[in-house]
Amino acid sequence: MESTAVQKEGRITPQDIGLWEDGQIEPLKRIVDFAHSQGQKIGVQLSHAGRKASTVAPFVSINATATEDIDGWPQNTFAPSAIPFNEVYPRPREMTLVQIQEFKDAFVTAAMRAVKAGFDVVEIHAAHGYLIHQFLSPISNKRTDVYGGSWENRTRLALEIVDLVRVAIPENMPLFVRISATDWFDNMTDEFPESWTVADSVKIAPMLACRGVDFLDVSSGGIHPLQGTSIKSGPGYQAPFAFEIKKAVGDKMVVSAVGGIRTAELAQQLVDDGLDVIMCGRWFQKNPGLVYSFADELEVDVKMANRVAWGFKGRTKKQSTKQEA
């Protein structure tokens, strides 16, 4: 379950879900319980949009600010520095040290609520230009205190949150982190003398593994709209970043690739070449049976939802008469 806000003002859009209060546990638990009733696992991605908050849902309008009359909060967005994402987004306020502490506390309590709701996995969203990524990148972080400036200072918040969440959830509960491996500005140093690069991701990855992160979900971009001039998208275009990171962590952490992986053949090739897991997002929207299609093509078995599996495998065992929720 992606982009679940840890603070109300951390939603990307007014329509986003969250875990910033106890009243949100039970509604999400119903979703979790249904997934479990079908023999499936389910995770939650905890997030804060930072300067990319209070936007209109993209299926309504692209790159539009959600104003107060449509339940937005453009005057109450926060970021490492008072730099808007672009001229359309609201100008955020620079976070105080007190607000940074409140954000860390909110992440911890949201993770604890996720455990109470029964989720199997917690993922920390530190990618795509959202708040944690905003602290990591020198493009968006111009602070001069302990959370800005040097590499160690810019990575401080991400590492603190990992440490806090790892302690807050059960020891045997998998902890995922999603990162943007690069801001995509390595070749635009005149405009962006400093940015977050693959080398930075390779450097931080072993630190995450040592802190108990089990799975690194490697994506890219999202920190600045000019990235579009650098990205050369195509089949598996982000996989090279994941390979570089995998070399750095070895067997200490599971590493996945995402982006343009549309065929079973490509997915299998990336795994054969050394990646641990392949992630697909938008292609599920186009084909909700994508995993089953890949499995058929590769002639492997996957655990299908109970209410779907019987139609393909038949009633080989006596079925329980107990109604599933």
Helices and strands as residue ranges (DSSP letters): E 4-5, G 8-10, G 22-24, H 25-37, E 43-47, G 50-52, G 68-70, G 74-76, E 78-79, E 93-94, H 97-117, E 121-126, H 131-136, H 151-154, H 156-168, E 175-180, H 198-210, E 215-219, G 225-229, H 239-249, G 250-252, E 254-258, H 264-272, E 277-279, H 282-286, H 290-298, H 306-313
